[in-house]
């Protein structure tokens, strides 16, 4: 949850986290670096989109996450795009 963030700034924050996570090894296995990636779903509530309640907002973010997983790894997917 990124309060007081619009869709563009939230996407930038997630993009930076995504890039940094992929760049920095999380562990070492048998002397070799282990890198991890992740995907994220983004939904925002504000002037362009309104959700009836928090559950609807979280469902939209979850739907976007599964969209990101379908599209491949290591990406951010925005609800409605």
C-alpha positions in Angstrom: 0.0 0.0 0.0 1.4 3.4 -1.0 -0.9 6.0 0.4 -0.9 9.5 -1.2 0.6 8.1 -4.4 -1.0 8.3 -7.8 -0.7 5.5 -10.4 2.4 6.9 -12.1 4.4 7.4 -8.9 3.3 4.0 -7.6 4.4 2.3 -10.8 7.8 4.1 -10.6 8.3 2.9 -7.0 7.4 -0.6 -7.9 9.6 -0.5 -11.0 12.6 0.6 -8.9 12.0 -2.2 -6.3 11.6 -4.7 -9.2 14.9 -3.6 -10.8 16.8 -3.5 -7.5 15.5 -6.9 -6.5 16.6 -8.5 -9.8 20.0 -6.8 -9.6 21.1 -7.7 -6.1 21.7 -11.4 -5.2 19.6 -12.5 -2.3 21.8 -15.4 -1.3 24.6 -17.6 -2.4 24.2 -21.3 -3.3 27.2 -23.5 -3.9 29.3 -20.3 -4.3 27.1 -18.8 -6.9 24.8 -15.8 -6.5 21.1 -16.5 -6.3 18.9 -13.9 -7.9 15.2 -13.6 -7.4 12.5 -11.8 -9.4 8.9 -10.9 -8.6 5.8 -9.6 -10.3 3.4 -7.1 -8.9 -0.2 -6.0 -9.5 -1.1 -2.3 -9.2 -4.5 -0.8 -8.6 -5.1 2.8 -7.5 -8.1 4.5 -6.0 -8.5 8.2 -6.9 -9.7 10.6 -9.5 -9.6 8.2 -12.5 -10.8 5.0 -10.8 -13.1 4.6 -7.8 -13.6 1.3 -6.0 -16.6 0.6 -3.8 -14.5 -0.6 -0.9 -11.1 -1.8 0.1 -11.9 -5.4 -0.8 -12.7 -4.3 -4.4 -9.4 -2.4 -4.6 -7.4 -5.4 -3.3 -9.2 -7.6 -5.8 -8.3 -5.3 -8.6 -4.6 -5.4 -7.5 -4.8 -9.2 -7.2 -6.2 -9.5 -10.7 -3.4 -7.2 -12.0 -0.9 -9.5 -10.3 -2.2 -12.6 -12.0 -2.1 -10.6 -15.3 1.6 -9.9 -14.7 2.2 -13.5 -14.0 0.5 -14.5 -17.3 2.6 -11.9 -19.2 5.9 -13.3 -17.9 8.2 -12.7 -14.9 9.6 -9.7 -13.3 7.0 -7.1 -14.2 4.4 -4.8 -12.9 0.9 -4.9 -14.3 -1.6 -2.2 -13.7 -5.3 -2.8 -13.3 -7.3 -1.8 -16.4 -4.3 -1.9 -18.7 
